[in-house]
Amino acid sequence: MSRTWRKFTREFKVGALTTLQMTELADVSRATYYRLDPCDRSKICGGRRRGQPIRSLPDEFVYLAVVLDAYSRLVIGWALERSLEAKLAIGALRMAVERRGASPGLIHHSDRGVQYACGEYTEMLTSNGIQVSMSRKGNPYDNAKAESFMKTLKHEEVYRVEYRDLAEARSGIRTFLERTYNRKRLHSALGYLPPAEFDRLSREKIPA
């Protein structure tokens, strides 16, 4: 059954058929993500990738870093800045840790970008008890979930919007990530549930 039909039936059941906004972000092609160990859902693991420029701003490039829960695909941290300096990645990671904490067994996986290997970033990971993991050299498949997410982001938000400035880009991206992607977008890998709903149901099943 297609995602479109699943979306239709979900909307119909609550008595209203609405067209969910499918927008796209600019040209962002590397992500960061957390993932849950499928053998132990109480352990959150993680991964991250470099941000690439959002091209729909008229006079400048801005860069996005995103942290995903790779088990539920939920966006739990993100940051948007004018440069690829370490503060971009650190901002997204800080949001993720503040929202979800760092339970024992947490793993942070990233590519080999300098932002993720710098002292300030790795210190933040280790100080929170998070294990560091990096992709094998020249192997993009290690971050396939991040790549898939960024494809969705570009085609459903970035390519459809022309932001006037950084503030407007940040507002639009926040709306897409927090409201559309997390709460409304259905995923076949999640049984055609949105990430926020799948995440909630998964956590309810974890023994106290």
N, C-alpha and C positions, 0 to 999 in steps of 0.2 A: 504494500500500500504506500502511495507516495506521501511525501512530507506535506504537500499542498492539501491533499485530501484529509490527512490527519489533522491539520490545522483547521480545516473547515469544520470537521466533526466536533472538535473541542470547542470552537466558538459557537456552533449551533446548539450544543448542549446547554449553554448558559443563556440561550434565548436571543442571541444577537450575533449576526455575522458581520465581522469587521475586517477590513483589509489592513493587515499588520504592515507597518512601515518597513520596507526593506531598503535600507540605505547603505552606503558604503564609505569607508574611511579613506584616507588618501593612500599613498603608496607605502604601506608599512609591511615589511615582509619578514621580520623575525620576531619571535615572541618569547615570553618566559612563562613557565607553567609549573604548577604543583601537581602531583599525582598521588592518588591513594594506592597503596599496595593492595591488589585484589585479594590477597590472602589474609589481610588484616585491615579492615576499613577504618580502624581507629588510628592507623598510622598514616600521616600525610607526608607524601614525598614531593619532590619538586623539580622543575626544570625551567630554563630561561634561554632566550635567544636575543641577538642584537636587534635593535630597531632600525628601520630604514625610513627615509623622508616621506612626509605627507606632501604630495605635490599639488594639492588643490588650493593652497594659499597663493595669492597673487604675487607676493614680493619676497617670500622667504620659505625655507624648509623648516619643518618641525619634526620631531622624532617621538615615537611612542614605544614604551616598554609595557608589557602585559604579563601578569602572573596568573596562570590557570591551575586549578585543581584538575589534574589529568585524569582522575577517576570519574569525576562528575562533569568535567569541561567548564566548571564555574569560574568566571573571572573573579579573582579575590584581591587583586592588586594591579594598579596601573599608574603610569606617569607620562606626561607629555611635556617636552622641553624643546628648546631651540638648538640643542647640541647633543652629541652622543657621549658626553662626559659621564664619568661614573655616577654623578648625582641622578641621572635619569634612571639607571638600573636600581640604584639604592632607594630611590623614591618609591618605585613599584614594589620592591621587596619589603620595605618598611610597612607599606599599607597592608600587604598580605600577612605579615607577621602580627600586626596590630589587630587584624580582623580574625585571624584563625589561630594565632599562637604557634608554638613550635613543640609539638608533642615528641616524646622519645621515638627514635627511629626515623625522624624526618630527614629526607634527602633532597638536596637542591641540585638539579641537573641543568647544565648549560652547555652552550657551544664554547669555543675557545676564544671568544672575544675578550679583548683586554679589559673591558669594563667588569667582567666577571672574575678576572684573575688578579685584579688590583688589590692592594693591601686593605683598603678601606672596606671593600665589598666582602672579601673573604673573612675579614675580622668580624663583620656583622653576622655572617653565617655562623662562624664557630662560637661567637659569644652567645648565640641563641641555641647552641647545641645542635646545629644543623650540619649534616654531613655533606661534603662537596663532591659532586660528580660532574664530569665533562664528557662531551661527545668524543668519539674516536676521530682522529684526524681525517678530514675529507669524507666523513660519513653523515650526510644530512638525514638519513633515515632514523638516526638516534633521536631526533626531535620532530618526528613526523606529526605528532599531535599539535605541536606549536605551528608547524607549517600549514596544516589544515585549518587551524583557527585563523591564521592571518589571511588565508585565501578568503574565508568567509567574511572577515572584517573588511577587506578591500572591496569585494563584490557587493556587499550588502550595505555599506556605509560610505566608504571613501570615494569610490569612483562616481558616486551619484551626488556629491555635495561639493560646492565651492565655498570654502570658508573665507571670510574677509580678513580675519586676523587670528592670533593665537587664542584669545579669549573665546571666540566663537567656535574655533576648532575644539577646544577643550570641553566646552559645553555640549557640542554635538556628539563628540566621542563618548563623553560620560553618559549621555542619554542612551546611546546605542549599547554600550557595554552593560550598564547597570539595569536598564529597563527592557530593551528589546532582546539582546542576546541572552542575558541571564534568566529573564523571567518569561519570555515568550517564544524564543526560537526552539523548535523541536529538533531532536537529534535521533536519528535511526539507531545509533549505538546505545542510546539511553532508553530504548523502548518507546521512542517518540514522545519523550518528556522534555521540558525545558531544563537546563542545568540546575536552576535553583530548586525546582520541585524534586528532581532526582536526588540532589544533595540532601535535602530535608528528609526524604523517605529513607535514604541510606543510613543517615545518622540515627533515625528512629529505631533502626534494626540493630544498632550496636549495643551490646549488653552494658548495663550501667556498671 
